[in-house]
């Protein structure tokens, strides 16, 4: 008889989802995305403004993904970044306000 403790797939999936949705993990995603966005934006800008300085090679790949990452920056900022003052509301413990709720200036 096997007496070793077993974990169900459901329990493992819940643990993985909770790790992936953790705020610290979201910050890591945001930093990795920012690195990609910076490198692609730099290659695109050099290609656009100083084509004689453009090296080619891997810079072509960075330049090609920039038009994809540019709109993604604004979409991901709502979920991974601190848009709409979401981070400061979390610091103050105001959990009653929904993350995408916009308050009227006042």
N, C-alpha and C positions, 0 to 999 in steps of 0.2 A: 504494500500500500504506500502511495506517495503522500508524504506529510508536508511537502514543501508548499509554502503559500503561493497561490496563483493569483494573477490579476486578469480581470476580464479585458477584452478589447475596448469595451465601453469606458472603463476606468482609465485605461491608457490614453484613449482618444481625448477624454476630458482633461487629463493632465497636459497633454500636448497643446490643446486649444487654450488652456489657461496660461501656459507659458508664452505662446505666440501672441496672445492678447494682452499680456502684462504691459504696463506703462513703460517699464525699463526696456523691454524688448522693442516696443514701438520707437523709442528714442534711438536704439541701435539701427533699426530700419531707416529712420530718418537720416542719420549720419551717413550710412552707406549710400542712400539715394543722393544726398548732397554731394558726396565725392563723385559719383557718376555724373551728376548734373554739372558740377564745376568743370570736370575734365572735358565733357562734351561741349559745353559752352565756350571754353577756352579754344578748343580746336576749331569750332565753328567761327568764332570771332577772328582768329588768325587767318583762316581761309577766306573770310569775307573782306577783311580790311587790309591784310598784308599777304596776298597770295604768294609772293616771292619767298616768304619765310615759312610757308606751309611745308612740312617735311614729308607728308604722305604716310604710307605704311599703316600703322595702327591709328594714326590720326584721322584717316578716312573713316574708320569705324566709329570713332568718337563723334566726328562731324555728322555722320549719317543718323545717329541716334538722337542728336540734339532736338530736331523737330518733334520727336516723340516725347522726349523728357520735358520739354518746355511746358506744354499744357498739363502734363502729369504733375508737374511741380505744384500747380494751383489746386489740383484735385487732391493730391496726397497731403498737402498742408492742412486741409480741413480735418483729416483723420489722424495724421501722425504728428503734425506740428502744433503750435500754440495759437491757432487762429481763433479769432473772436474772444480773446481773453480767457480761453478755456482753462489754461494752466493756472492762472491766478485764482480762478474760482475754485479749482480743486485744492489749492493750498489753503484757502480759507474755509474749506469744508462745506461749500455751498453745492450740495449734490441735488438740490431741487430743480436747478436750472438744467435744461437739456443741453448737450454739447453743441448742437447746431442752432440753438435759439439765439436770435439777435435782439438785443435790448434797445429800446429807444434811448437816444442820448438825452441826458437830463440834468 
